[in-house]
Amino acid sequence: MTIEITLRAATLQDIPDIIRLYAQTILTVCTADYDHRQLQMWAKRGRDPLRWEQRIKDHCFVVAEIGCGIVGFASLTKENHLDVFYVSKDHQRQGIASEMFGMLSLKALNNPVKTISADVSKTAEPFFTKLGFQMIKVQEHLIEGVLISNFRMEKVI
């Protein structure tokens, strides 16, 4: 069965759904790679609607929909950095992330930077590796006393 995925530019009206999906995805999809404190701190960082508004205004920010609901979102900065990249817990491994990446990578070709970078969670690293990204470095972030690790990855375009 083929799922019809619609990609479109994010709007400010999408922010409540984006905030919900962000936290829900972190708290369910990433449990094998991060502990409870790390997940709670990470999810908490997505609650500020003004940060999402700024991303929507400043980035190429897309949402993926199936039917009338948002099932994923991703954004690309003018410097070709994938700032956010999330797919709902109920829609993993259905081609949504690949569709979003395909759209954003086409946009990236128009920018002067000839690499795409991303700060990738332990959970998402296999997906990005499959897309041809290379690990640049391990990053450790101390946020309110909680250490969270991820990877800086890049892909030449």
N, C-alpha and C positions, 0 to 999 in steps of 0.2 A: 504494500500500500504506500503510495506516494503522498507525502504531506505537502500541502501548499503553504509556502512561507512567503510572507510579504515583508519586504524591507522598505522602510521610509525614514525620512528625517525625523528626529525626535522633536517634540514641541514642549513648551513649558507645562502644558496640561498633562504630559506623561510623567511628570516628576513623582507624584505619589506612587504610581505603579513601579517606577524605576527604584525608588527607595525600598519598597516592599520586596521586589525581586532580588535586589542586591543583598539584603540581609538574609532572606530566606535561602538563597543559593549558598552563601557562605556558611550558614549554620547547618546545612544539610549535606551539601556536596563535598565539603572540605574536611569532614570529620576524621577521615583516616590519616590526614597529613598534619593536622594542627590540634592542639589540646583545647579544652573548654575555654580557658582564659584567653587564649590567642584568638579563638573564633569570636568571642564576645567583644573583644577590643576592636577587631577588624570590622565586624558588623556595625558597631557603634559609630565608626567613622563615616558611615554613609547616611546619617540622619539629617544632615544640614541641607535643606532645600536650596539655599543660596549657592552652595558649591555645585549642585547639579545644574542650576540655572546658568551659572557661569560656563560650565562645560558645554551645555547645549548652545550657548551663544558663540563660544570661541572655537569649538572643535567641529569637525565633521562627525556628527553624533547620529547614529542610526539605531532604530529599534526594529526588532523582528516580531512579526505578529503571525499567529495562526488563528483563523477566525477573527474575532474582534479583541483578542487579548494579547498583551505583550509577553513574549516568551524569551526574549533576549535583548541585549543592547550592547553597543560598543562605540568607542570614540577614538578618533585619530586627530592629533594636534597638527599644526602647520609644519612642525619639525619631524613629522612622520613617527610620532610616538603613540603607540596604542595605550591610551590612558586608562580606559575601563573596557572590560570584555567579559560579559556574564551571560549565561544561559540558564534558564529555570531548571530546578531540580527534576521536574517532570518531563523535560524535553532534552535531556542529555543524549548525545550520540544519535541525533536525528538529522544532522547536516546543517543545523542552524548556525553554529559557530563558523563552519566552512563558508556558508553563504555570506555572513557578515564580513569575514576576513576577505573574501573575494571582492566584495564591493569596496571596502576600505583600501585594499591594496591597489585597486585601479585608481582611486583618488590619490594615493601616495605617489604614483608615477608622475603626477602633475607638479609635485613639489620638488625643489632643487636638491633636497637630501636624498641620497640614493640607497639608504637603508631604512628599514622599519625596525624600531626598537619597542620593547615591552618589558615591564616589570611583572614577572610571571610567578604565580603561586606554585607550590610543590604539586598541587593537584592538576594544574593546567600545563605543566611542563611537558608531559608526553604529547599533548596536542600540538603545542608550538614546535616541538622537535620534529614531529611528523610533517609540519608545514615547511620545514627547512630552516628554522631558526637555529642559531648557534648560541650556546651559553657563553656569556661574556664574564660574568662574575656572580658569586653568591653575595646577597645583601642581607644585612641584619638590621632591623629597625627596633629601637627601644621606644615603645609608646606607653606612657604612663606606667612604667615599670614592667611592661610585658614585652618580651623579645619575640619578634615575628620575622621569620626568614622567607626570602623569595629569591628569584633569579633575574638578573638583567640578561635579556636575550636580544639578538639582532638577526635580521635577514637582509641580505643584499637584494635589491630589486633592479 
